[in-house]
Amino acid sequence: MKLTPDKDARVETSSGTTGGTIQASLGGRYATALFGLAEQQGQLTAVESSLKTLSAAIAESDDLAALVKSPLIGRDEAGRALTALVPVLGLDPLTANFLGVLAQNRRLGDLPAIIRAFRELAARSRGETNAEVVSAHPLNDSQVDALKQQLRHRVGREVAIDLKVDPTLLGGLVVKIGSQMIDSSIKTRLNTLAHAMKG
């Protein structure tokens, strides 16, 4: 089972054209390797679900975020902590093995980038575009559906949404699709107004 990234792996940019392909970052190469394995084993849905759960857990737990980000935590210690976490979060075996590889290679710090790249690859495989949406408050189902419809109309294809909450935005949304960003947050509007008043 090959879990290390292929040096020549590529991830498409949001343009979706051959000319728009870029040499993947290290996180992108790990994500591509994991995606390939998950596809071969028919585990795409399970791995995508596990990574979504893991991403939410990192956002909610300062201890888990520290485990992922801290270079001071040794390989074995990080590996043991993640092994204990797998049944608690209900992660699938392929994702569990992958986390072990990241811990041994001291690459847990790349995990957020790997998760983003994996989601992008999974969305593309379904003919979707992946959008990161940050809101000041949690969105309900009807708001998410309305947003998906607007984004689908804008980009011309189905959109998979990755939701995050950031209360500092005060209101509105920040939407990132590939390299494109749409910022309609109140915080940004207030900052823009403040700059205009100074000038």
C-alpha positions in Angstrom: 0.0 0.0 0.0 1.6 3.2 -1.2 0.8 6.2 1.0 3.7 8.5 0.2 3.2 11.1 -2.4 4.2 10.8 -6.0 6.8 13.4 -6.8 5.2 14.1 -10.1 1.6 14.3 -9.0 -0.4 17.3 -10.2 -3.5 19.0 -9.0 -5.6 21.1 -11.4 -6.2 24.7 -10.6 -9.8 26.0 -10.6 -9.7 26.7 -14.3 -9.9 23.0 -15.0 -7.8 23.4 -18.2 -4.7 21.4 -19.0 -2.7 24.6 -19.1 -4.1 25.5 -15.6 -2.5 22.4 -14.0 0.1 23.2 -11.4 2.8 21.1 -9.8 1.1 20.2 -6.5 2.4 21.3 -3.2 3.6 18.7 -0.7 0.1 18.7 0.8 -1.4 18.3 -2.7 0.8 15.4 -3.4 -0.2 13.6 -0.2 -3.8 14.3 -1.0 -3.4 12.9 -4.5 -1.8 9.8 -3.1 -4.6 9.3 -0.6 -7.3 10.0 -3.2 -5.8 7.5 -5.6 -5.8 4.8 -2.9 -9.3 5.6 -1.8 -10.5 5.5 -5.4 -8.8 2.1 -6.0 -10.3 0.6 -2.8 -13.8 2.1 -3.3 -13.4 4.1 -0.2 -13.8 7.7 -1.5 -17.0 8.4 0.4 -15.6 7.0 3.7 -12.3 8.8 3.5 -14.0 12.1 2.5 -16.4 11.8 5.5 -13.5 10.9 7.8 -11.5 13.9 6.7 -14.5 16.2 7.2 -15.0 14.8 10.7 -11.3 15.3 11.4 -11.3 18.9 10.1 -14.3 19.8 12.3 -12.5 18.2 15.3 -9.3 20.2 14.7 -11.4 23.4 14.5 -13.2 22.6 17.8 -10.4 21.2 19.9 -7.4 23.3 20.9 -5.6 20.1 22.0 -6.0 18.4 18.7 -5.0 21.6 16.8 -1.8 21.7 18.9 -1.1 18.1 18.2 -1.3 18.7 14.5 0.6 22.0 14.5 3.3 21.5 17.1 6.8 20.5 15.9 7.7 19.7 19.5 5.5 16.6 19.7 7.5 13.5 18.7 6.5 11.0 16.0 5.6 8.2 18.4 3.7 10.4 20.8 1.7 11.9 17.9 1.1 8.4 16.4 -0.2 7.1 19.8 -2.5 10.1 20.3 -4.0 9.7 16.8 -4.4 6.0 17.2 -6.4 6.7 20.4 -8.5 9.3 18.5 -9.5 7.1 15.5 -12.3 5.1 17.3 -13.5 8.2 19.1 -14.0 10.1 15.8 -15.1 7.0 13.9 -12.4 7.4 11.2 -12.1 4.7 8.5 -9.1 2.4 8.4 -7.5 4.0 5.3 -7.6 7.5 6.9 -6.3 6.0 10.1 -3.3 4.5 8.3 -2.7 7.7 6.4 -2.6 9.7 9.7 0.0 7.2 11.0 2.1 7.9 7.9 1.8 11.6 8.4 2.8 11.3 12.0 5.9 9.2 11.2 6.9 11.6 8.4 6.4 14.6 10.7 3.8 16.0 8.2 0.8 16.5 10.5 1.3 20.2 10.1 0.3 19.8 6.4 -3.0 18.1 7.4 -5.3 21.1 6.8 -3.8 21.7 3.3 -4.1 17.9 2.6 -7.8 17.9 3.6 -8.5 20.9 1.4 -6.7 19.4 -1.6 -8.5 16.0 -1.1 -11.9 17.7 -1.0 -11.0 19.6 -4.2 -10.1 16.3 -5.9 -13.2 14.6 -4.6 -15.4 17.4 -5.8 -13.8 17.4 -9.3 -14.3 13.6 -9.5 -18.0 14.3 -9.1 -18.0 17.1 -11.6 -18.3 19.7 -8.8 -16.3 22.7 -7.8 -15.3 23.0 -4.2 -16.1 26.2 -2.3 -14.9 27.2 1.1 -17.5 29.3 2.8 -16.9 31.2 6.1 -19.9 32.8 7.8 -20.3 34.7 11.0 -23.0 32.3 12.2 -23.9 28.7 11.3 -26.0 28.5 8.1 -29.2 26.4 8.1 -30.1 23.9 5.4 -32.3 26.4 3.3 -29.5 29.0 3.4 -26.9 26.4 2.3 -29.2 25.3 -0.6 -29.8 28.9 -1.7 -26.0 29.6 -1.6 -25.3 26.4 -3.6 -27.8 27.6 -6.2 -26.3 31.1 -6.5 -22.7 29.6 -6.7 -23.8 27.0 -9.3 -25.3 29.8 -11.4 -22.1 31.8 -11.0 -19.6 29.1 -11.9 -21.7 27.0 -14.2 -21.4 23.7 -12.4 -22.4 21.9 -9.1 -20.7 23.3 -6.0 -19.6 21.3 -2.9 -19.5 23.6 0.1 -17.1 23.4 3.0 -18.6 25.4 5.8 -16.8 27.2 8.6 -17.9 29.7 11.2 -15.9 32.8 12.2 -17.7 35.1 14.6 -15.2 38.0 14.0 -16.8 38.5 10.5 -19.9 40.0 12.4 -22.1 39.1 9.4 -22.1 38.2 5.7 -19.9 35.6 4.0 -16.5 35.0 2.7 -16.5 32.5 -0.2 -13.4 31.0 -1.8 -13.6 29.0 -5.0 -10.1 28.0 -6.2 -8.2 31.3 -6.5 -11.3 33.4 -6.6 -12.6 35.1 -3.4 -16.0 36.7 -2.8 -15.9 38.7 0.4 -19.3 40.2 1.5 -18.5 40.2 5.3 -19.5 43.1 7.5 -16.0 43.2 8.9 -14.5 43.9 5.5 -17.1 46.5 4.7 -16.4 48.3 7.9 -12.7 48.2 7.3 -13.2 49.5 3.8 -15.4 52.3 5.1 -12.8 53.2 7.8 -10.0 53.4 5.2 -12.2 55.6 2.9 -13.0 58.0 5.8 -9.2 58.3 6.6 -8.4 59.1 2.9 
